[in-house]
Amino acid sequence: MRWWSVPIVLALGWFVFTLTPFWALYDLARAVQAHDADYVERHVNLRTLRLSVIRQIAVAAQSRGETPGAEPRDRQRLADALVALAIPIAESLVTPQTVVDLLDDGRLDSVDPAPLELRPGEAAVTAPPEAAPKPGLRIENLRRLVPFYLASEMRGFRAVVIPVPPDATRERRLRLRLRLRGWTWRLVDIELPEELRERIAQKVAGTGRGR
């Protein structure tokens, strides 16, 4: 083998390796469309996913209820209280069936679908229906993996972050993180879009007021 072929072989090997998580993504998309909760349970790390959702809910709820000029000790107490409230909500939201529900259309039917309450000074922004990308994890054929691949971010050798749908704005898309464990890529984290985090934060705030 000539010396100049070594970097070519290495580059080709890396390229092939970067394709492997997308086979897992394709299988996951097929399971979602088939509403196969058993497949999701086997290929999703629900424990790490729940921890991530707890963190996201607590941060969103804290930002909604944060009081300017509050003492650091009060802020910490608020954060601890919000985490305590978020734990049971995350337990109920993050199940194999609700993961299917979320990946199917980017929404959770168990979360109140009513419009968000806007903060003072905020204005509602509605995108034209024809301009909005199709929500959810939908991969009709292998060719449809190309936009996902181009929009993805490799995080070293064992993790990749994939936006869903890949052509949506950051505020309106999920961000899936897959991690390689052994020879299998597993879904370990879903970064929720801002709108959904706000809806769940409202639910947490409502739970807190009801106590």
N, C-alpha and C positions, 0 to 999 in steps of 0.2 A: 504494500500500500504506500503510495507516495505521500509525502508529508503534507501537501496542500489538501489532500482528501480528508485529513483528520478533522479540521474545523467544519467541513461540509457535513461529515457524518454526525458530528456532535450537534450541529444546528438542526439537521433533519431529525435526529433523535429527540431533541427538545421540542420541536414542533409537533411530532407525533404524540409526545407525552402531554402537551397542552390540550390535545384533542380529547384525552380520556375522560375528563370530568363531564364533557358534553354528551357522551354516551349515557352517563348516569342521569344527566339533566333530561335527555330525551325519554329515558325510561320513566323518570319521575313525572314528566308531562303526560305520558300515556296513562300512568296510574291515576293522575288527577282527573283526566277526562273520563276515565272509567269509574271514578269515585271509589277507588280501591284503597280503603283505609288501612287494610292489613299490610299492603306494600309500603305505605308511608310509615307505619309503625316500625317496620324492619329497617328502613333506610333513612330515618330521621332521628337525630339525637334529641329527643324531647326534653331531656334534662337541661342541656345547655340552651336550648331554644327558650324554655321557660325562664331561665335566669336572664337571658337577653331581653325578653319581653318585660319582665319585672323592672329592669333598669330603664328601659325606654319609657314605660308608663310613669315611673316615679319622676324622671326628669321632666317629662311633658307636664305632669300635674304640678310639679314644683314651680315651673315657669309660669303657669297660669295663676297660681296663688301666691307668688312671691311678693313680699311687701318691700318697697324701696326703703333703704336705711335700716333694715332689720339687723339685729345683732347676729354674729356668726353662730352663737350657741342656739338662738332661736331657729336659724336656718337649718342647722343640723337636726334639731328636734323635728322640724317639719319634714325633712328628708326621711328620717327614720319612720315617722308616722305614715308617710306615703308609701314607703316600701312595704310596711306591714299591711296596708290596705291593698297594695298591688298584688301581693303573693296569692291570695285566694282567687282573685280575678284572673291572674295569669294561669293558675291551675285549671280554671274552667275554660279559658280561651284556647290553651295550647293542648289539644288532643289530636290524635290522628285524623278524626273527622273534621275538626275545625281547620287543620292545616290544609286539607283538601279543599275546604270551603274558601279559604283565603287565597290559595294558589289558583283556584278555578277562575275567579273574576276579580281578585284584588280587594275583596270586601269580606266582612264577617257579618253574617246574618244575625248573630247573637248580639251585635252592638247596635244601639239605637240608630236607625237610618235617618233620623231627623236632621235638618241642616245644623251646622255648627253655630254656636253662639259666638258672634264676632266680638273681639276686644274693642275698646274705645279707639276710634281713629282708623280701624281696619275696614276695608271695602271688599265685598265679595267679588271674586274673579271667576267667570265662567268661560271655559273654552268652547268654541263652536263644536257641535257634535261631530261634524265631518272631519275636524282637525284632530280629534282625540284618538290616540292609538287604541287598538283593541286590548282590553285589560286581561290580566291573568297570564298563566303559563300555558301558552298554546303553541305547540310545535307540530304542525300537521304532517311534515315530512322532514327528512334529514337536511334538505336544502335550507329550511327555515332556521337551522342552527347557526347559519353564518352571521346574522346580525347579533346573536347572543355572544358568539365568539369574539367578534370585533369590539363589542362593548365591554367585555370582561376584563378583569384585572387579576393577574396571577400574583399571589402573595407567597413568594418562595416556591418550594417544591411541593408543599402539602396543602395549600389552600388557594381557593379562587373565589372571587366575588363577581356575581353575575346579576346585572339589573334586569328586572322583569316588569313590564315589557321593555325591551332594549331601546325603543325609540320614544319612550315617554320622558317627560321632564323629571328631574330628580325629586321634585315635590310629590309626584304622582306615581312613582314606581316602587316596587319592592326591590330590595337588594339581598340576594341569596348568597350565603357563604357556604361553600362545600369544602370539606376537609378529607384528605386521604387517610384512611385507617386500614393498615394492612394493604390489601389490593382493592379496596372498595372506597369509592367516594360517597360520603354521607352528608346530608344537609344538617348543619349544626347551628345556623343562625339565619334569621330573617329580619332585616332592618325595615321597619314599617314606614310607609309614607307618612308625611306630616299630618295630613288630614285624618288618617286613621288613628294616629297617636293622640290627636286632640280629642277625638270621639271617646276613646278609652279613658283618657284623662278626665273627661267630664263624668264618666261613669264612676271613676275612683272618687272624685270630688263629691258626687251625689251619695256614694256609700258613706263617706266621712261625715257628711251633714246629717245622714240618717241615724248615726250612732249617738 
